[in-house]
Amino acid sequence: MNQQADSTALHPERTFTRTKLLMMAIGTFVGSGLVSLTGPAAAATGYSVWLAYVLAVVVGFLSMLPLVYISSIMNFNGGVYTVATTFMGHRFGGAFVLLQVLNALILSILGTAFGGYVNSVFPSIDARLCGVVIIILFWAVHCIGINFMAGVQKYTTFILIAALAVFSVVSFTHLNPDTFNFGGTEFFAGGSKGIFAAVAMLVFSCQNYDNNVLAFGRYTIEPKKNMPWGILATFVSLIFIYGIVTIAQVGAIDLAALSGKPLTDISRAILPTSAFVAFIILGPILCLVSTVSGALASFTIGLEKASEDGWLPKNLSVRGSRDTCWKIITILCGICLIPIIMGVNIGILSSITTLINCVFQIPLLLSYWKLPDSFPEQFVDSSLKVKKSSYRASIIVALAARLFLTYCCFRTLTLQVAIGAVIVVTACFAFSYFRYKSGKPQVADSYFFD
């Protein structure tokens, strides 16, 4: 306890306890995948969608497994951007800056889904307008400050979990036995292609431990102890939340009524009107609200450091009167609005985003190999007392998981779209190379071991 008090005194910005960290992570993870992508995934693979989701959670975690060990050794002030510049080299930082900007498009999926859910309760309200309003609302919340946002996130996530638990209990009272009939004609309805397509879609909401957990290391009390715990606790929580709620969705009504539909249709079919309205507000809508909130925070952390280093205009990192990078938050929210207004298909966008992240993550995973040699004393001082062989084995496992996800994405997307995604990644690294060569970025190391 004294050690924790000393750490907090030396680093007053570290206010995240284990509970706050876990609620931040769960709230950021549990969003569009659970409430908007289960229906499209069920259309691809039938009743086995719950199995696809559990598989997606496991593969998503394994693809980030080295972060459990890395966070027990060191943590980072600039999120995934700092991780990349630390292990891949300063010249590659610009590519991961653009990746964070591209990832902001993810939030548009959440805004679109939010609008759809509000419209399901209040049909007279335009869905796109609601999506725009929620992005603007969270622009305002984030401009107030990280601690205010984290406090809101903590309590909204508690309410969200409770709402999903009540929905699952009600659904389980009349669960369709075909939900667990592995030999049924509708269990693996799309065959191997269907299950791969479902995993590629759903893993979008299961893999971002770097953005959704690791990025908050700078705000976490005793990060070398609490960050590994946070990553593992988040993984276990997602297994239960995604698995149970997806079983409840797919087993509550006829498969044909679920396929391609959001959680709205299932909850409307099994809940009385008043309970339906309450659930939509406290369940799906809070899912999306908490994800938008957490993702905006993690993306801002990385882009703030990148701006300080010169990859972006340095005045973007200037903090306002409430100690927030309001300019970066404003730009991210502006990017989020584009796909909402254009009405981009969320299933395709999630698969493209997963593919782009895979192409980025594979070289990043390879760069982790040198950590024990680059920081030998700190490696020995790991809070998990990890062995070099175990650490490097985790990298091999993560690479295998990433290659599997890449394969799933290529099977899901058309050749033209897949090539387009690879071109986008190539352009990001080309920007990084030429920007660094210009001499404008002056990257300062931003990792810590205490």
N, C-alpha and C positions, 0 to 999 in steps of 0.2 A: 504493500500500500504506500509506503514511504517513497519507493522507487517511482510509482505512478505519479505521486504528488510532485516529486522532483522533476519528472519529465514534463509535466504540465506547466510547472513554473518556468522552465527553460524555454518551452515552446507553447505559448498561450494559444496559438492557432489550433493546437491539437485538442479538440473538444469531442471527437467521436468516440464514444464507448463502444463495446462490442455490440450492444443492442442497437445503438444508433447506426453503426456500420452495417449490420445485418439488415435492418429495416430499409436503409438506403439502397442496398444491393438488391434485395427482393423486390422492392418497389420499382426499381429501374428495370429489372429483368421482366417482371410479370406485366405484360402489356399487350401489344397487338397480336403477338403469337397466340396467346391463350384465347383471346376474345374475338379475333378476326380471322386467324389463319387455320383454326381447327376445321372449320367447314370446308374450305378449299382442299385441305389435306385429306379430309375424309372422302372427298370426291375422287381423289387419286388412289386411295388404298382401302377404302371401306372401313369396317369395324376395327381393323388393326391400326387405326390412327392413334389410339392411346399407346400402343406398343411402339409406333414410330416416334411418338413424342418422348417416351422414356429413352429410346435409343438415341434420339437427338440430344437429350440432356447429357447422357453418358459420353457420347462422342464429342459434344461441345466442351465438356469438362476436360476430357483427355487431351483435346487439342490445345488446352491452356495449362496442362499439368505442371510444367516447369515453374509457373508463376507461384505455386505453393511454396516451392523451395527458394526461389529468388526473393520473395517477400520476407522470408525468414532470415535473409542475409542483408538485404538492402532495400530501400524504398526510394521513390522518385517524386520530385516536385512538379514535374510536367507530364505526368501520366504516360501514355504509350509513346508520345513524342520523345520524352526523355529516355525511355527504355531503348528506343531505336537508336538515338544518337550515342548512347552509352555502349551498346553492343555492336551495332552495325557500322558505326563511325559517324562523325559529324556531317559528312557530305550527303548522307542519306536522309537527314532530318526533314528536308523539304518535302519529300515524298509522303511522309507520314503526317505532315501538316495538311496536305491536300486530302489525305485519307480522312482526316477528321472532318474536313469540310464536306467531303462526299458522304460521310456517315451522318451528317446533319440531315441528309435526305430521308434517313430512317424516320426521323421525327415527323415527316410529312405523312408517313403511313399511319402514325398514331393520331395525327390531327384528322385525317380522313375517317378513320375508324370512330373517333370521338363524335364527329358530325353525324355519322350513321346511327350511332346509338341514341343520341339526343333526338334525332329525327324519328326513331322508332317509338319514342315515348310521346314526342310532340310533333306529329306529322306536318304541322303547318310551318315549322321552322326549317329553313334551308340547311341541308347537311354541310355543304361546303362553307357556308358562312360560319357555322359552328366550329368547323375545323380551323378557320382563320382566327376566330375569337379565342379559342383555347391557346393557340400559339402566342397571341398577343398578351393574354392573361399571364402566361408563364414568363414571358419577357419581363413583365412588371414584377413578378415574384422574385426572379433572379436578380433583378436590379436592386432589390432590397438587401440581399446578402446571403452568403452560404449557410450561416448558422440558422437564419430564419427559415430558409428553404429546407434544411435538414430536419428542423423541428416539425415542419409541416409534413415532410415525407414520412417521418417516424409514425405519426398518428394516423395518417391516411392509409399507410400500409397495414397497420393493426386492423383498421376498419375493413379494408379490402379482404384480408385473410378471413375475417369473421364472416363476411358476406359470401365468399366462395365456399366456406365450410357449410353454411346453412343451405346453399343451393345444392351442394353435393349430397347432403343428408336427405333432402327432399327427393332428389333424383334417384337415389339408391333404393327408395321404397318401391319403385316399379321399374327396376333395371331389366333391360332386354337380355335374355340369356345368350343371344348371338354375340354379345359383346366379348365373350370369352370362348367362343366356339372357333378354335383355331382351324378346324377342318371345314368350316362353313364356306359356302360359295361367295359370301360377301365379306369374309374376314380379310383375305388378301385379294380384294376385288380387282386391283390393277396389276397383280403379279409382282415380279421383282422391280419392274419399272415404276410401278405405283408406289411401292414402299420407299424406293430411292427418291422419288419426287417429293413424297411427304417429308422425309428426313431433311432434304435440301431446303424445303420451305420452312420447316419448324425449327431447325437448328439456328436460324436467324435470331431467335429469341433465347438461345441457350449458350452462346459461345463468348460473349463479350466480357469476360472476367477482367480483362485489362482496363476497359473503360468503366465498367459497372462496379468494380471493387478496388482494383489496384490503384486507380487514379486518385482515390481518397486517402492514400497513405500519408500525405502531408498533413491531413487533418485528424489522423487517428492517434489515440493515446497508445503508447508503447507499440508502435507499428510492427516491429519484428516479431512480436508475440501475437498481436491481434489481427494482423493482415492474413497470415496463413489460416488462422481460425476462421476468419470471415469468408475466405474463398471456399473452404471445405464446408462450412455451415450453410453457405448459399447453395452449393451443389446438392447437399442432402435435402434442403428445403425445396429446391426446384423439382427433385425427383417426386416428392410427395405432392406438391401443389399441382404440377403439370399432369402427373399421372392420374391422381384422383379426380381432378376437375374434368380432364378429358374423358375419362371413363364415364363420369356423370353426364357429360354432354352427349356422347355417342350412344350411350345406353338408355337415355331418357325418352327418346322419340324414334320414330322410324328413320332408318338410314337415309332414305331418299329425301326426307324433310330436312336433314342436317347438311347433306352434301352441298358445298358451295355457299352455305349460309353462315352468318355470324351467330354469336351466342344469343342474340336477341330472340331469334325464332324458337330456340329450345326453351329458354326461360319463359317466354310468352305461353308456350304450350303446356307447361307443367305448373305454373304459379298463378294464383289469383291475381286480378288486375292490380290491386293495391300493393301486393307483395312484389309483383313484376316491376312496377315503377320504382319501388324502394331498392330492389336488387340491381336494376340497371344503373341507378345513381351510385350506390355504394359498392357495386362490383365492377362491371366493365368500365364505367366512366372513371372510377378511381384508379383502375388498372392503367388506363391510358394517361391520366393526370400524373400519377407517380412516375411513370416511365419517361414522359416528357421532361419532368422536373429533374430527375437524376441524370438523364443523358445530356441535357443542356449543361449541367454543372460539370460533368467529366470532360466534355468537349471544350468547354471554356478554359479549364485548367491547362490542357495541352496547348491550346492556341495562344494563351497568355504568355507562356514560356517561349513559344516559337516567335512571337512578336518581339519579345525582349531580345531574342537572339538575332533578329534581323531578317528572318524569312518573310515576315509580313511587315508592314509599316509599324515602326516602334510606337507611334502614338496610340495604336490600338490597345496596348497593354496598360495605358494610363488609367488609373482607378478614379472613379468618381467620388462624390461626397460620402457615399455609403460603402466605400472600399470594394467596389465591384467593377469588373471590366465591362461596362455597359455597351461599349462600342462592339466588342466581339459578340456579346449576347444578341445585340441588334442584328448583326450580319447573319448569325446562325439562324435566327428566327426568320429573317427574310428569305434565306435559302429554303427553309422548311415550307414556306408558303407556295413555292413554285409548283411542286407536284400536286398539292391540294387543289390549286386553281385549275391545273391542267387535267385533273382527274386520272392520274396514272394508276394502272392496275397494281394493287399491293402485293399480290402473289408473285408477279414477275419481278417487281422491285426488290422484294425480300431475297429472291434467289440470286439476282444480280449482285446485290450487296454482299451476300455470303460468298459468292465466287471472288469478288474483288478482295474481300478480307482474307480469303485463303491464299491468294497470290501474294499478298503482302506478308502474311504470317509465316509462310514457308521459309523465306530467307532470314526472317527475324528469329525463328526457332533455331536455325543452323548457327546463328551468331551467338546464341546462349552457350554453346559448347565451351567457349573460352573463359567463362566466368571463374571457374576454380583457379585457373592460371593467372588471370588478370587481377584478382583480389584474393590471394591465397589466405592471408590472415583473417580477413572478414568471412571467408567461406568456412573456415574452421569454427568461427564464432557464431555460426547459425543457431537460431533458437531451436531448430529441429535437429541439430547435430547430424546433418545429412552427410552421407558418404558420397564421394565423387562418382562412384559407379552407379549409385541409385539416382543421383541427379542426372547423369547423362542417359541413363535408361529412360527417364521421364521425357527427355527430349526426343528419343527414338519413338516412344509411344505417341507423343504429340504429333510428330511428323506423319506417322501412319494414319492418325485420325484426320489430319489436315488433307492428306492425299485422298482419303476416302470421301471427305466432304467435297473436294474438288471434283472427283469422279461423279458424285451425285449431282452436282450443279451442271456439269457438262451434259449429263444424261437428260436433265430437265429442260435446259435452255436450247433454243435453236442455235445452229452453228454461227449464224450472223451475230446474234446477241452475245454469245460467248466470246467471239473474236473482238467484238466491240468492247467488252469488259477488259480483255487483255490489252487492247490499245489504250484504254483509259489508264490502266496501271503503268504501262510503258511511258505514257505522257507525264505521269506524276514523277517517275524516277528521272526522266529527262529534264523536267523543270528543276528537280533537286540538284542534279549534276551541274547544270549551267548557272543556276542561281548561286550555288556555292563557289563555282569557279570565278564568278564576278567579284568575289571578296566581300560582298555586302553582309552575308551572315557571319556573325562572330559568336560561335556556339560556346556557351559556358556550361561546364558539367553541373548537373543539378540532381545528384543523387545523395543519399545520406545513409549512415549505418547505425545511428543511435535510436 
